[in-house]
Amino acid sequence: LAFVVCRSLEGLKTFSYLEELILDNNLLGNDLLLPRLPRLHTLTLNKNQISFQRNTCKILLDHLAEVVPSLQYLSLLGNMACPNELVCKEKDEDDYQRYRYFVLHKLSNLKFLDTRKVTRKEREEALVRGAFMKVVKPK
């Protein structure tokens, strides 16, 4: 078992049958580019450098929807994009729920997001209002 800090995921393209990928505690940001991994169902990106700056998180989520179509479990805990008490004391449950709606709007096949199972009610809410739920800071 080896632990390596990743800045690039270039070599993953040779693992097209990969089903689970844990990339926690790295220096990965919104410019993360994965190769097409059609069988990947679990992706954890906890404690990286992913944020909601500008439109970059939307671009990242759109990218994930395209290259990992089988994704069912995603975790972004410990990133600025995931607004909860782990990242910022000013964030509350409402901020976190808006984030969930936005992510579920972009990645509608998810069954789990972070540590929670996706509920039917969340999925319905994400379809209706998810596009408008991006958490942004006023300038």
N, C-alpha and C positions, 0 to 999 in steps of 0.2 A: 504494500500500500504506500503510495507516494503522494505528497502534497506539493503542488506547483502553483505559483501565482500566475494566472493567465491574463494576457493583454490581447491575445489574438486567438482565434479559433480556426485558423486556416486548415489545420490538419484533420479536422472533423469530417471533411468531405469523403474520406475513404471509409467512413463508418455509416453507410447508408441504412444499415439494419439496426442502428442504435435505438433503444426504446426508452432509456432513462439517462438523464444527464444532470449531474450536480455540479454547479459552478459557483458555489457559495464562497464568500470571503476572497474575492478577486478584485481587480481594478477595472471591471467591465462597465461600460457606460452605455448611453443611448445609441451610440454608433455601433453597437453589437451587431454583427452580421453572422448568421448561422447559414451553413449550406443547407440544401434541401434534405430534410431528414423525415421521410414520409411515415416512419413507424414510431417516431418519438412521441411518447404519451406523457412523460414526466420531465419537467424542467424546473430546477430550482436555481434562482439567481439571487439568493439572500445575501445581504451585506456586500453589495457592489456599489457602483456609483451611478445608478439609474435615477433620473429625476424627471420632473414634469416641465423642465425649462422649454420655453417656446412650444413648438409642436413636436419635439423630438420623441417623446414617449408615445404619441399617437403613431408616429412613423415606425417605431420599434414594434408596437403591437400589430400594426398592419403587416410588417415584415414577418413576425411570428405566425400570423394567420396564413400567410402564403407558404412559408417553408416548412412548417410543422403542422400540417393539417390534422393529424391525429392527437394533438395535444389535449390532454384531459386534466392534468394537474400542473399548475404554475404557482410558484411562490416567489414573491418579490420583497419579503420582509427585510427590514433593515436598510432599505433604499429610500432616498428622498421621495421617490415616486409613490411609495406606499405610506400614506399619511397616518401614522399611528404613534402611540406613545414611545415606541422603540426608537423612533427617529426624531420626534419633536414633541416637547411637552405641551405645546399650544394646540396640537391636533386632538380631536375627539372622535367619538364613535360615528358621528354624522359625516365628518370628513372621510373617514375610512369607508363608510357605506357608499358615498358618492364615488369614491375611487373604484369600489367593487362594481358598481353599475357601469362605469365607463369601461373597465377592463372586460367585463362580460359582454358589453355591446360589441367590442372589437373581436373577442374570442368566445363566440357563442357555444362552442363545444365543451368548454371547461366544466368539469364535474366538481373540482376542488380549486379554490383560490386561496393561497396562503395556507392557513391551518383550518379553514372552514369549508364544509361541503356547500356547494351552490344549491340554493333552494329554488323551488318552482316560482315562488313569488319574486325572488331576485331576478330570475331569468326573464320573467314577464316585464318587470320594471325596467330592466336593461334594454329590452326591445323598444319600449315606449320612450324612455327618457335618457337612456345611457349616453347617447351622443352629446347631450348637454351637461353631463355630470363631471367633466374634466375639472380637477381641482387645480386652481391657479391662484397665485398671489397677486393682489392688486399692486400696480406700480406706484 
